[in-house]
Amino acid sequence: MNEIEQAENHRLKVENSYLLSRLIETETILNQNLDRLTFVLERLCKVALPAQLPRLLTPEQAADILAVTPEAVYKWISEGKIPVRRAGSKPRFELSELMNWTIQTGNGKRSDTGKNTGDVVALRRS
């Protein structure tokens, strides 16, 4: 081997040593983060959460589900016709309550003209 080849081999050895040390440092950091993540996940698993969290909807989302305008939903809120919750001062609807209310009021009485006298329209079919 000539001097150029020896110098190149030495450079490659130094570079490989550096890369190996960086790889070991990175592996150590990853293992530490994995340990932290495992600890956090174990703690989260111990927290008791309800099986099903309520899904709160905005009036606009409720209107979309009911196939009516948001104005109709706001009118029903002011008239006390629809079950509503408050998030601060903002009206919100729990999805299950809204669906139950729709079922209960969707079977409204019909007049002699055959028109539904209730304020609720049938749900949209997707």
Residue pairs with C-beta under 8 A, 6 or more apart in sequence:
1 9
54 94
54 95
54 96
55 94
55 95
55 96
56 85
56 87
56 92
56 93
56 94
56 95
57 65
57 92
57 93
57 94
57 95
57 98
58 90
58 91
58 92
58 93
59 70
59 73
59 74
59 77
59 91
59 93
60 70
60 73
61 93
62 73
62 82
62 93
62 98
63 69
63 70
63 72
63 73
65 98
65 123
65 124
66 72
66 73
66 98
66 102
66 120
66 121
66 123
67 121
67 122
67 123
67 124
68 120
68 121
72 119
73 82
74 91
76 82
76 119
77 84
77 91
81 105
81 119
82 93
82 98
82 101
83 93
83 94
83 97
83 98
83 101
84 91
84 92
84 93
85 91
85 92
85 93
85 94
86 92
102 120
102 123
105 118
105 119
105 120
106 118
106 120
106 122
106 123
108 116
108 117
108 118
108 119
108 120
109 117
109 118
110 116
110 117
111 117
